[in-house]
Amino acid sequence: MAARMPLPTDFRTYRGRLAPSPTGWLHLGHARTFWLAQERAAAAGGALILRSDDLDGARCRAEFSAGMLEDLRWLGLRWSEGPDCGGRHAPYVQSARLAEYRAAFAKLRALGAVYPCDCSRQDVLRALGAPHAGEEEPVYPGTCRGKGEGRRAKGEINWRFRVPDGEVISFTDCALGPHAEMAGREFGDFLVWRKDGFPSYQLACVVDDAAMGITEVVRGADLLTSTCRQLLLYRALGLAAPAFHHAPLMTDVNGLRLAKRDGATSLRGLRAAGATPEEVRARF
């Protein structure tokens, strides 16, 4: 399987991570990606960190947070740092890390890398979590670029990162090989801060992965464009970017990407139906 792909060789200590969002029950697609992350960490003799990406307050629920830990343990996943066991980079829950995000946002503002934007509530909602295949926002046309900050009312406005139009953002993926996208064509100025005082997925992910010393991010291939956005944030913030391993997505019998709403493929549903961890892992 994909875990046999070469591991990065330029790290003295490998640190991988699991970063589920407790907005529903974990499904087979999550499980396969997380299992791959564990295999790659074990192969490198490194550590695996668990972080709860719970910034979507409208959809995250305590029962999903508890179920996430229970289901991952049942499957056979083990981590050395996380919300249940602590560690030197605590807290491992994003909703408790707002001070770090505010500091990063303040740095971006000081650099002039972001600007206020009052466009599209739908774009703001999408920024709550990681985008998925077919759900990417359209390329932002730069409507609010250059309008200045005088439009803000009591600071309640969204903020976008100003991408370098025409620059090719490239990286070599550990699974897929070279990947490149042009800023301003494949993706435009993207949201980094919401007017309700919370960061977007893109900014929170970069800040946390850097702070926790993550050396390789294993995630689904639907996040390739997100990686290009995040590389720009790493550069702007002066942070070292990790390596990336984008795994193919699991699909259902109709070829559609698995979703949390599909109880038939959730770990919780499979457990209730009598499946064993070994039977679930055999489906990877």
Contacts in CASP RR format, 6 or more apart in sequence:
PFRMAT RR
TARGET T0000
AUTHOR 0000-0000-0000
METHOD contacts of the structure
MODEL  1
MAARMPLPTDFRTYRGRLAPSPTGWLHLGHARTFWLAQERAAAAGGALIL
RSDDLDGARCRAEFSAGMLEDLRWLGLRWSEGPDCGGRHAPYVQSARLAE
YRAAFAKLRALGAVYPCDCSRQDVLRALGAPHAGEEEPVYPGTCRGKGEG
RRAKGEINWRFRVPDGEVISFTDCALGPHAEMAGREFGDFLVWRKDGFPS
YQLACVVDDAAMGITEVVRGADLLTSTCRQLLLYRALGLAAPAFHHAPLM
TDVNGLRLAKRDGATSLRGLRAAGATPEEVRARF
1 36 0 8 1.000
1 284 0 8 1.000
2 36 0 8 1.000
2 175 0 8 1.000
2 245 0 8 1.000
2 247 0 8 1.000
2 248 0 8 1.000
3 36 0 8 1.000
3 39 0 8 1.000
3 40 0 8 1.000
3 43 0 8 1.000
5 174 0 8 1.000
5 175 0 8 1.000
5 245 0 8 1.000
6 174 0 8 1.000
7 14 0 8 1.000
7 40 0 8 1.000
7 43 0 8 1.000
7 44 0 8 1.000
7 174 0 8 1.000
7 216 0 8 1.000
8 14 0 8 1.000
8 174 0 8 1.000
8 215 0 8 1.000
8 216 0 8 1.000
8 243 0 8 1.000
11 44 0 8 1.000
11 215 0 8 1.000
11 216 0 8 1.000
11 243 0 8 1.000
13 46 0 8 1.000
13 47 0 8 1.000
13 215 0 8 1.000
14 40 0 8 1.000
14 41 0 8 1.000
14 44 0 8 1.000
14 45 0 8 1.000
14 46 0 8 1.000
14 47 0 8 1.000
14 215 0 8 1.000
14 216 0 8 1.000
15 41 0 8 1.000
15 46 0 8 1.000
15 47 0 8 1.000
15 48 0 8 1.000
15 49 0 8 1.000
15 212 0 8 1.000
15 213 0 8 1.000
15 214 0 8 1.000
15 215 0 8 1.000
15 216 0 8 1.000
16 37 0 8 1.000
16 40 0 8 1.000
16 41 0 8 1.000
16 46 0 8 1.000
16 47 0 8 1.000
16 48 0 8 1.000
16 49 0 8 1.000
16 214 0 8 1.000
16 215 0 8 1.000
16 216 0 8 1.000
16 217 0 8 1.000
16 218 0 8 1.000
17 37 0 8 1.000
17 48 0 8 1.000
17 49 0 8 1.000
17 50 0 8 1.000
17 51 0 8 1.000
17 209 0 8 1.000
17 212 0 8 1.000
17 214 0 8 1.000
17 217 0 8 1.000
18 34 0 8 1.000
18 37 0 8 1.000
18 38 0 8 1.000
18 48 0 8 1.000
18 49 0 8 1.000
18 50 0 8 1.000
18 51 0 8 1.000
18 72 0 8 1.000
18 77 0 8 1.000
18 79 0 8 1.000
19 50 0 8 1.000
19 51 0 8 1.000
19 52 0 8 1.000
19 53 0 8 1.000
19 205 0 8 1.000
19 208 0 8 1.000
19 219 0 8 1.000
20 26 0 8 1.000
20 30 0 8 1.000
20 34 0 8 1.000
20 52 0 8 1.000
20 53 0 8 1.000
20 68 0 8 1.000
20 72 0 8 1.000
21 52 0 8 1.000
21 53 0 8 1.000
21 54 0 8 1.000
21 56 0 8 1.000
21 60 0 8 1.000
21 129 0 8 1.000
21 130 0 8 1.000
22 52 0 8 1.000
22 54 0 8 1.000
22 60 0 8 1.000
22 61 0 8 1.000
22 64 0 8 1.000
22 65 0 8 1.000
22 67 0 8 1.000
22 68 0 8 1.000
23 56 0 8 1.000
23 59 0 8 1.000
23 60 0 8 1.000
23 61 0 8 1.000
23 64 0 8 1.000
23 260 0 8 1.000
24 59 0 8 1.000
24 61 0 8 1.000
24 64 0 8 1.000
24 260 0 8 1.000
25 64 0 8 1.000
25 67 0 8 1.000
25 71 0 8 1.000
25 260 0 8 1.000
25 263 0 8 1.000
25 266 0 8 1.000
25 267 0 8 1.000
25 268 0 8 1.000
25 269 0 8 1.000
26 68 0 8 1.000
26 71 0 8 1.000
26 72 0 8 1.000
26 260 0 8 1.000
26 266 0 8 1.000
26 267 0 8 1.000
26 268 0 8 1.000
27 258 0 8 1.000
27 259 0 8 1.000
27 260 0 8 1.000
27 262 0 8 1.000
27 263 0 8 1.000
27 265 0 8 1.000
27 266 0 8 1.000
27 267 0 8 1.000
28 250 0 8 1.000
28 258 0 8 1.000
28 265 0 8 1.000
28 266 0 8 1.000
28 267 0 8 1.000
28 270 0 8 1.000
28 280 0 8 1.000
28 283 0 8 1.000
28 284 0 8 1.000
29 249 0 8 1.000
29 250 0 8 1.000
29 258 0 8 1.000
29 265 0 8 1.000
30 267 0 8 1.000
31 75 0 8 1.000
31 267 0 8 1.000
31 280 0 8 1.000
31 281 0 8 1.000
31 284 0 8 1.000
32 247 0 8 1.000
32 250 0 8 1.000
32 283 0 8 1.000
32 284 0 8 1.000
33 218 0 8 1.000
33 219 0 8 1.000
33 220 0 8 1.000
33 247 0 8 1.000
34 72 0 8 1.000
34 75 0 8 1.000
34 77 0 8 1.000
35 75 0 8 1.000
35 77 0 8 1.000
35 281 0 8 1.000
35 284 0 8 1.000
36 218 0 8 1.000
36 245 0 8 1.000
36 247 0 8 1.000
36 284 0 8 1.000
37 48 0 8 1.000
37 218 0 8 1.000
38 48 0 8 1.000
38 77 0 8 1.000
38 78 0 8 1.000
40 216 0 8 1.000
40 218 0 8 1.000
40 245 0 8 1.000
41 47 0 8 1.000
41 48 0 8 1.000
42 48 0 8 1.000
47 80 0 8 1.000
47 81 0 8 1.000
48 77 0 8 1.000
48 78 0 8 1.000
48 79 0 8 1.000
48 80 0 8 1.000
49 79 0 8 1.000
49 80 0 8 1.000
49 81 0 8 1.000
49 82 0 8 1.000
49 89 0 8 1.000
49 92 0 8 1.000
49 212 0 8 1.000
49 214 0 8 1.000
50 69 0 8 1.000
50 72 0 8 1.000
50 79 0 8 1.000
50 81 0 8 1.000
50 82 0 8 1.000
50 83 0 8 1.000
50 84 0 8 1.000
50 92 0 8 1.000
51 82 0 8 1.000
51 83 0 8 1.000
51 92 0 8 1.000
51 93 0 8 1.000
51 94 0 8 1.000
51 208 0 8 1.000
51 212 0 8 1.000
52 65 0 8 1.000
52 68 0 8 1.000
52 83 0 8 1.000
52 92 0 8 1.000
52 93 0 8 1.000
52 94 0 8 1.000
53 94 0 8 1.000
53 129 0 8 1.000
53 130 0 8 1.000
53 201 0 8 1.000
53 204 0 8 1.000
53 205 0 8 1.000
54 60 0 8 1.000
54 65 0 8 1.000
54 93 0 8 1.000
54 94 0 8 1.000
54 95 0 8 1.000
55 94 0 8 1.000
55 95 0 8 1.000
55 128 0 8 1.000
55 129 0 8 1.000
55 198 0 8 1.000
55 199 0 8 1.000
55 201 0 8 1.000
55 204 0 8 1.000
56 128 0 8 1.000
56 129 0 8 1.000
57 95 0 8 1.000
57 128 0 8 1.000
58 128 0 8 1.000
59 128 0 8 1.000
60 95 0 8 1.000
65 83 0 8 1.000
67 268 0 8 1.000
69 83 0 8 1.000
69 84 0 8 1.000
71 267 0 8 1.000
71 268 0 8 1.000
71 271 0 8 1.000
74 267 0 8 1.000
74 271 0 8 1.000
74 277 0 8 1.000
75 267 0 8 1.000
75 277 0 8 1.000
75 280 0 8 1.000
75 281 0 8 1.000
76 277 0 8 1.000
79 85 0 8 1.000
81 87 0 8 1.000
81 88 0 8 1.000
81 89 0 8 1.000
81 90 0 8 1.000
81 92 0 8 1.000
81 212 0 8 1.000
82 90 0 8 1.000
82 92 0 8 1.000
83 91 0 8 1.000
83 92 0 8 1.000
83 93 0 8 1.000
86 92 0 8 1.000
89 211 0 8 1.000
89 212 0 8 1.000
89 213 0 8 1.000
91 97 0 8 1.000
94 204 0 8 1.000
94 208 0 8 1.000
97 204 0 8 1.000
97 207 0 8 1.000
97 208 0 8 1.000
98 198 0 8 1.000
98 199 0 8 1.000
100 207 0 8 1.000
100 208 0 8 1.000
100 211 0 8 1.000
101 198 0 8 1.000
101 199 0 8 1.000
101 203 0 8 1.000
101 204 0 8 1.000
101 207 0 8 1.000
104 199 0 8 1.000
104 203 0 8 1.000
104 206 0 8 1.000
104 207 0 8 1.000
104 237 0 8 1.000
105 114 0 8 1.000
105 159 0 8 1.000
105 192 0 8 1.000
105 193 0 8 1.000
105 199 0 8 1.000
105 203 0 8 1.000
107 237 0 8 1.000
108 114 0 8 1.000
108 161 0 8 1.000
108 192 0 8 1.000
108 233 0 8 1.000
108 236 0 8 1.000
108 237 0 8 1.000
109 159 0 8 1.000
111 236 0 8 1.000
112 162 0 8 1.000
113 161 0 8 1.000
113 162 0 8 1.000
113 236 0 8 1.000
114 159 0 8 1.000
114 160 0 8 1.000
114 161 0 8 1.000
114 162 0 8 1.000
114 192 0 8 1.000
114 193 0 8 1.000
115 144 0 8 1.000
115 145 0 8 1.000
115 146 0 8 1.000
115 147 0 8 1.000
115 148 0 8 1.000
115 149 0 8 1.000
115 159 0 8 1.000
115 160 0 8 1.000
115 162 0 8 1.000
115 189 0 8 1.000
116 144 0 8 1.000
116 147 0 8 1.000
116 148 0 8 1.000
116 149 0 8 1.000
116 150 0 8 1.000
116 151 0 8 1.000
116 152 0 8 1.000
116 157 0 8 1.000
116 158 0 8 1.000
116 159 0 8 1.000
117 143 0 8 1.000
117 144 0 8 1.000
117 157 0 8 1.000
117 158 0 8 1.000
117 159 0 8 1.000
117 160 0 8 1.000
117 189 0 8 1.000
117 191 0 8 1.000
118 144 0 8 1.000
118 151 0 8 1.000
118 157 0 8 1.000
118 158 0 8 1.000
119 140 0 8 1.000
119 143 0 8 1.000
119 144 0 8 1.000
119 158 0 8 1.000
122 137 0 8 1.000
123 137 0 8 1.000
123 140 0 8 1.000
123 191 0 8 1.000
124 158 0 8 1.000
124 191 0 8 1.000
124 194 0 8 1.000
124 195 0 8 1.000
126 135 0 8 1.000
126 137 0 8 1.000
126 191 0 8 1.000
127 190 0 8 1.000
127 191 0 8 1.000
127 194 0 8 1.000
127 200 0 8 1.000
127 201 0 8 1.000
127 202 0 8 1.000
128 200 0 8 1.000
128 201 0 8 1.000
129 200 0 8 1.000
129 201 0 8 1.000
130 201 0 8 1.000
130 205 0 8 1.000
130 219 0 8 1.000
130 223 0 8 1.000
130 226 0 8 1.000
131 137 0 8 1.000
131 201 0 8 1.000
131 222 0 8 1.000
131 223 0 8 1.000
131 225 0 8 1.000
131 226 0 8 1.000
132 222 0 8 1.000
132 257 0 8 1.000
133 221 0 8 1.000
133 222 0 8 1.000
133 249 0 8 1.000
133 257 0 8 1.000
134 222 0 8 1.000
136 187 0 8 1.000
136 225 0 8 1.000
137 190 0 8 1.000
139 184 0 8 1.000
139 185 0 8 1.000
139 186 0 8 1.000
139 187 0 8 1.000
139 188 0 8 1.000
140 160 0 8 1.000
140 188 0 8 1.000
140 189 0 8 1.000
140 190 0 8 1.000
142 188 0 8 1.000
142 189 0 8 1.000
144 160 0 8 1.000
145 162 0 8 1.000
145 189 0 8 1.000
151 157 0 8 1.000
155 195 0 8 1.000
156 195 0 8 1.000
157 195 0 8 1.000
158 191 0 8 1.000
158 193 0 8 1.000
158 194 0 8 1.000
158 195 0 8 1.000
159 191 0 8 1.000
159 192 0 8 1.000
159 193 0 8 1.000
160 189 0 8 1.000
160 190 0 8 1.000
160 191 0 8 1.000
160 192 0 8 1.000
161 189 0 8 1.000
161 190 0 8 1.000
161 191 0 8 1.000
161 192 0 8 1.000
161 202 0 8 1.000
161 229 0 8 1.000
161 232 0 8 1.000
161 233 0 8 1.000
161 236 0 8 1.000
162 189 0 8 1.000
163 183 0 8 1.000
163 184 0 8 1.000
163 187 0 8 1.000
163 188 0 8 1.000
163 189 0 8 1.000
163 190 0 8 1.000
163 229 0 8 1.000
163 232 0 8 1.000
164 183 0 8 1.000
164 232 0 8 1.000
165 183 0 8 1.000
165 184 0 8 1.000
166 182 0 8 1.000
166 183 0 8 1.000
166 184 0 8 1.000
166 185 0 8 1.000
167 182 0 8 1.000
167 183 0 8 1.000
168 180 0 8 1.000
168 181 0 8 1.000
168 182 0 8 1.000
168 183 0 8 1.000
169 180 0 8 1.000
169 181 0 8 1.000
169 182 0 8 1.000
169 183 0 8 1.000
169 228 0 8 1.000
169 231 0 8 1.000
169 232 0 8 1.000
170 178 0 8 1.000
170 179 0 8 1.000
170 180 0 8 1.000
170 181 0 8 1.000
171 178 0 8 1.000
171 179 0 8 1.000
171 180 0 8 1.000
171 227 0 8 1.000
171 228 0 8 1.000
171 231 0 8 1.000
171 241 0 8 1.000
171 244 0 8 1.000
172 178 0 8 1.000
172 179 0 8 1.000
173 179 0 8 1.000
173 224 0 8 1.000
173 244 0 8 1.000
173 245 0 8 1.000
173 246 0 8 1.000
174 216 0 8 1.000
174 243 0 8 1.000
174 244 0 8 1.000
174 245 0 8 1.000
175 245 0 8 1.000
175 246 0 8 1.000
175 247 0 8 1.000
176 221 0 8 1.000
176 224 0 8 1.000
176 246 0 8 1.000
179 224 0 8 1.000
179 227 0 8 1.000
179 228 0 8 1.000
181 187 0 8 1.000
181 224 0 8 1.000
181 225 0 8 1.000
181 228 0 8 1.000
183 228 0 8 1.000
183 232 0 8 1.000
186 225 0 8 1.000
186 228 0 8 1.000
187 225 0 8 1.000
187 228 0 8 1.000
187 229 0 8 1.000
190 200 0 8 1.000
190 202 0 8 1.000
190 229 0 8 1.000
191 200 0 8 1.000
191 202 0 8 1.000
192 199 0 8 1.000
192 200 0 8 1.000
192 202 0 8 1.000
192 203 0 8 1.000
192 233 0 8 1.000
193 199 0 8 1.000
193 200 0 8 1.000
193 203 0 8 1.000
194 200 0 8 1.000
199 207 0 8 1.000
201 226 0 8 1.000
202 226 0 8 1.000
202 229 0 8 1.000
202 230 0 8 1.000
202 233 0 8 1.000
203 233 0 8 1.000
205 226 0 8 1.000
205 230 0 8 1.000
206 230 0 8 1.000
206 233 0 8 1.000
206 234 0 8 1.000
206 237 0 8 1.000
206 239 0 8 1.000
207 237 0 8 1.000
209 217 0 8 1.000
209 242 0 8 1.000
210 234 0 8 1.000
210 237 0 8 1.000
210 239 0 8 1.000
210 240 0 8 1.000
213 242 0 8 1.000
214 242 0 8 1.000
215 242 0 8 1.000
215 243 0 8 1.000
216 242 0 8 1.000
216 243 0 8 1.000
216 244 0 8 1.000
216 245 0 8 1.000
217 227 0 8 1.000
217 242 0 8 1.000
217 243 0 8 1.000
217 244 0 8 1.000
217 245 0 8 1.000
218 245 0 8 1.000
218 247 0 8 1.000
219 244 0 8 1.000
219 245 0 8 1.000
219 246 0 8 1.000
219 247 0 8 1.000
220 246 0 8 1.000
220 247 0 8 1.000
220 248 0 8 1.000
220 249 0 8 1.000
221 246 0 8 1.000
221 247 0 8 1.000
221 248 0 8 1.000
221 249 0 8 1.000
222 249 0 8 1.000
222 257 0 8 1.000
223 246 0 8 1.000
224 246 0 8 1.000
227 244 0 8 1.000
227 246 0 8 1.000
230 241 0 8 1.000
231 241 0 8 1.000
233 239 0 8 1.000
234 240 0 8 1.000
234 241 0 8 1.000
235 241 0 8 1.000
249 257 0 8 1.000
249 258 0 8 1.000
250 257 0 8 1.000
250 258 0 8 1.000
251 257 0 8 1.000
251 258 0 8 1.000
252 258 0 8 1.000
252 262 0 8 1.000
252 265 0 8 1.000
258 265 0 8 1.000
260 266 0 8 1.000
263 269 0 8 1.000
267 280 0 8 1.000
270 280 0 8 1.000
END
